Structure formats: C-alpha cells, structure tokens
C-alpha cells in the first residue's frame, strides 16, 4: 500500500509540473516572437514523462527558460 501511495504522489507531482510548464508555455506565446522556448519546454515535459528528470528538476528548467526569455526580451 505504501508503494502505491508513493507512486500516486509521483503521478500527481508530474501532472502538476506539466500543468505549470504548460502555463509557462502560454505566457511565452502571449509575448510573441517565440524562438526555441516552446521546443525546449516540450522537451522538458517529454523528459519528465520518460522519467529522465523529476518534477522539481523539470520545473527548475522550465522556469529557467522563462526567466531567460524575460532577460532577453
């Protein structure tokens, strides 16, 4: 039972991370003139879904993409 609970929490945190990354994508798209950021964010989501990174790392990377864009534009 405990392993199932941990697994469910992982699914929840992955889902929450994906929702936040999708929100970041929307904010970037609204600013216009989107370069490679959307592709980078899609790659982060894919890495998260494939278990290559955890949700905390995915969010750290996605937020970094957003901050980098704000610094650039």
DAWOLIN-V429995 format. One record per pair of residues at least 12 apart in sequence whose ideal C-beta (glycine too) atoms are under 10 Angstrom apart, sorted by the first residue. I is the first residue (numbers start at 1). J is the second residue. Records with the same first field share a line. If there is no record, write none. Layout:
# DAWOLIN-V429995
I = J, J
This chain:
# DAWOLIN-V429995
10 = 51, 54, 55
12 = 55
13 = 48, 54, 55, 56, 58, 59
14 = 45, 48, 49, 51, 54, 55, 58
15 = 55
16 = 55, 59
17 = 44, 45, 48, 53, 54, 55, 56, 57, 58, 59, 62
18 = 44, 45, 48, 49, 55, 58, 59, 62
20 = 55, 58, 59, 62, 63
21 = 41, 42, 44, 45, 48, 55, 58, 59, 61, 62, 63, 65, 66
22 = 41, 45, 62
23 = 62, 66
24 = 37, 38, 41, 44, 59, 62, 63, 65, 66, 69
25 = 37, 38, 40, 41, 42, 45, 62, 65, 66
27 = 66, 69, 70
28 = 40, 41, 62, 65, 66, 69, 70, 73
31 = 66, 69, 70, 73
32 = 73
33 = 69, 73
34 = 69
35 = 69, 72, 73
36 = 65, 69
37 = 62, 65, 66, 68, 69, 72
38 = 65
39 = 65
40 = 61, 62, 64, 65, 68, 69
41 = 58, 61, 62, 65, 66
43 = 61, 65
44 = 57, 58, 59, 60, 61, 62, 64, 65
45 = 58, 62
46 = 58
47 = 61
48 = 61, 62
